[in-house]
């Protein structure tokens, strides 16, 4: 990875409002250095896709005073889990976000619920959480939060794609595993 300051000089737009550092192998160390950079106070759109950033880097970005003007944050294809998402959902620096892309991370129900219940992300319109580990509770919380002008464009995995068993359903009890017969498979060699 090149130095973060070098990458900023290379990829920061002329008006200093857009920074795309996709595929730069930043990792958490690079994200922490980015969060401390003094050259990013005007950035409105930050793309950090495919950089192997985990919670440590996401927390540093979320809590950085440099990113108070951010309206778009793209963490596509990283390894951010619930702690990183909670930091984004709770940080006053993220209060202007309108678009948050967390596609293909490690977010579970707890992170989804943090976004749904956030008192900070009140301007959030676009949320991409497809291909994470969110299940029934998280999906339902986000669906409930989707009303009015907040979360108008919510991208999640389909709840119907998951099979759930409610607590009140009867479990099938198997007393003797030997009674279960494997399917009969005919051999192709026996033809003839």
C-alpha positions, -999 to 999 in steps of 0.1 A, spaced: 0 0 0 12 35 -8 12 61 19 -23 74 28 -12 110 22 0 100 -13 -33 82 -20 -52 113 -9 -32 135 -32 -38 110 -61 -75 103 -56 -90 134 -40 -112 153 -64 -101 188 -74 -130 204 -54 -118 181 -24 -154 167 -20 -149 132 -34 -124 106 -23 -124 71 -38 -98 48 -23 -114 15 -35 -91 -15 -37 -61 2 -21 -55 -25 6 -58 2 34 -67 -22 62 -74 -7 96 -41 10 98 -48 30 66 -83 38 77 -70 51 111 -45 73 93 -72 85 69 -94 95 98 -66 117 111 -58 134 78 -63 172 79 -69 173 41 -104 158 42 -127 183 60 -146 191 28 -151 155 17 -188 146 11 -184 113 -7 -159 87 7 -155 53 -10 -134 27 8 -146 -5 -10 -126 -37 -8 -99 -25 16 -100 -52 43 -112 -27 68 -127 -42 101 -144 -26 131 -112 -7 142 -110 12 109 -148 18 107 -148 32 142 -119 55 134 -137 68 103 -171 71 121 -156 91 150 -134 114 129 -141 151 131 -128 152 95 -159 136 81 -187 158 95 -197 168 60 -200 132 47 -233 125 29 -221 92 13 -200 65 29 -192 33 10 -177 4 29 -186 -22 2 -168 -56 6 -149 -51 38 -150 -71 71 -170 -47 93 -192 -63 119 -217 -50 145 -193 -29 165 -182 -9 135 -218 -4 124 -228 7 159 -201 34 159 -215 47 126 -250 47 140 -240 65 171 -214 90 159 -224 127 157 -199 130 128 -221 108 107 -253 128 112 -253 141 75 -251 107 59 -277 101 32 -262 70 17 -245 41 35 -232 11 17 -222 -19 38 -228 -45 11 -208 -77 17 -195 -72 52 -201 -91 85 -230 -72 99 -255 -92 119 -289 -84 136 -273 -62 163 -258 -38 138 -289 -37 117 -310 -28 148 -284 -1 157 -290 15 124 -328 11 126 -329 27 161 -302 54 154 -309 89 167 -280 102 146 -287 88 111 -319 108 106 -310 119 71 -302 83 59 -321 76 27 -301 48 10 -289 18 29 -272 -12 13 -269 -42 36 -272 -71 12 -248 -100 16 -243 -97 53 -253 -119 82 -285 -101 90 -315 -124 98 -351 -120 110 -347 -96 139 -324 -72 120 -345 -73 88 -377 -67 107 -362 -38 126 -350 -21 94 -383 -27 77 -401 -10 106 -378 19 105 -384 23 68 -411 50 67 -415 87 59 -383 101 45 -359 79 63 -345 47 47 -365 52 15 -342 29 -4 -334 -1 17 -315 -30 2 -315 -62 22 -315 -99 16 -350 -113 13 -365 -126 45 -382 -153 25 -348 -166 15 -342 -178 51 -360 -207 67 -370 -200 103 -387 -221 129 -408 -203 154 -406 -214 190 -442 -225 190 -437 -250 162 -433 -286 172 -398 -300 168 -396 -334 151 -382 -358 176 -360 -385 162 -356 -413 187 -337 -438 166 -314 -426 139 -311 -461 126 -347 -460 114 -339 -433 89 -331 -450 57 -307 -434 32 -322 -428 -3 -317 -457 -27 -291 -448 -54 -290 -470 -84 -256 -477 -98 -251 -469 -135 -228 -499 -138 -257 -523 -133 -273 -514 -167 -272 -540 -192 
